[in-house]
Structure formats: C-alpha cells, structure tokens
Amino acid sequence: MQKLTKEKIKNLLFLGRYNYPTGAFLLMWPCFWGVLYEPNYELNLFKILGLFFIGSFVMRGVGCCINDYFDKDLDKKVYRTKNRPLAKGLLNDRDLSIFIILQLFIGLVVVLNFNLKVIFFSFLIIPLVVIYPLFKRVTYLPQVFLGLVFNWGIVIGFLTQNSELNLGIIFLYCSGIFLTIAYDTIYAFQDIKDDKSSGIKSLAILIEKKPTLSLALFFFLNYLFLNLSILQSTKINITNLFIITSLILICHIRQLFIFKKRREFKSIFDFNIYVGGLITLIIFVKNYL
C-alpha cells in the first residue's frame, strides 16, 4: 500500500484546486441565491448555507479532478496548465480514484441532509459534470455548458426552501448562466494561443474579433435577468430596483474596462467572487423591500 506523504497530499489538494478556491466560491454563490430567493424562515438557513458551502468545495474538487483526467495530455501543451499533477505524472489513476471517491462521499453526506426532491435534482446534474471536459473538443461553446452546470445550485438551493420552481427562479438561473459565460470566457482568453495550437475550442476563440462587445452582451443579459427575477418576487418599483442593482452594473462596466485596457484576465475572473457575493446580498435584501 502506497504511503500518503505530505507531498502527495499537497498534489491532491492542488488537483482539486483547494489552493485556489475562486471556482468553489463561484459554484457556491448560486446555491446561496437559490436558498435566499424565497427563504423558508422555519428552516435552519445557517445550517443549509453551511452545507452548501461544504458541498460546493468538494463538488468543485471532483469536477477539477475529472477535468484534469480527461485533459492531462492537453494540459501538457498549455503553459498555464502544464504543471498540474496529472499532466506532470505526480499522481496516478489510483490516487485520482480514491480522491474522487472521498470527495463524493463527503458530497453524499451533505446531500443526504435534504429531502428526496433535492437529492434527485442534485444527482441529476452529475452526468453533465462528468462530460463537461469533453465539450471543448467538439464545440466552441463549453462556457455555455459550464453556465448550465455551475448555476444548477440555484435550482437545488431553491428546492430546499420551496416545493416547486417558479418563473422568478428560472430568470435567476438564466442570470447566473450569463454571468458564468462572461467570466469563464474572460478566463479562457489566458489560453487562447495555446488552445488554438492544441485544437481546444472555447467561446473566447469564437468572439476573438469583437470580445468587448460580446462580453458586454453577456454581462447585460446577466443584469437584465437578475432584475426580471427580482421583479417576479417583490413589489419593488423600478426606480428602487435600479438603485439596489446599479452596483452590479458598475462592477460589469469595471470588468469590461479592465479587459479592454489592461487585459488582466485572471484578476477579472477572480473579481467575480465579489460580484457573486454582491448578488447574494441583493437577493437577501430584496426580501425586506
């Protein structure tokens, strides 16, 4: 039996991106949106949010492990990813399998705290998580697919509080999808040169000739659907709605400005942790307006 060394633990954590939690937070925020959209105050919201916090980290870790397994040969050709543990051969398939099973077990413990409907919808998304890494090989729209997967937590979170979906939560899901498309496309611009030479497809390549305009459209659709979602669940007037959501618009404009002028792709991507947190605050506050 192989010894679990400090170096192997470090590589496993690196494989699951636990050293870089931005993606885990970006997966977590949509879950929080769903929970807080129309919360049931008879339930223990702090416990539910805590479960989603844990679940987001371990399921993002599983997704990264699966992604790196499929991409280990491609990762060797991309400057940003060439030092990933599987690409460098620092971990074997047995290490990978055990680590995935451990994370899935933690995820299972988390999801078993919920009702059968939430459990069903949680398992429904797993096949899409598994096949996501393959999309960059066949389509220029992997960011769209990621948007569908990454924001499924909105649906799951909402169903912990309510028995049926409504139009407002569908609008919120659409809003999250377009935010994910925007920030992940920006992230993909880091690798656009290597991706082209390796035959990897991305939305960044597709919109390369008019990137700022395309990203502005994605951000606007995020903002539009967020406002439509809030209008569905409150009696707030348009003026007050614009006041509380204007900060989101300012954040988007800031990101577009930095993208166009300084092209700091990774820092723009990371900034969306704060955008997601701000949206969470807005969704929570709207319940008291």
Secondary structure, DSSP 8 states (H G I E B T S, - for coil): -----HHHHHHHHHHTTTT-THHHHHHHHHHHHHHHHS--TTS-HHHHHHHHHHHHHHHHHHHHHHHHHHHHHHHTTSTTTTTSTTTTTSS-HHHHHHHHHHHHHHHHHHHTTS-HHHHHHHHHTHHHHHHGGGHHHH-S-HHHHHHHHHTHHHHHHHHTT-SS--HHHHHHHHHHHHHHHHHHHHHHGGGHHHHHHHT---HHHHTTTSHHHHHHHHHHHHHHHHHHHHHHH----HHHHHHHHHHHHHHHHHHHHHHHHT--HHHHHHHHHHHHHHHHHHHHHHTT-
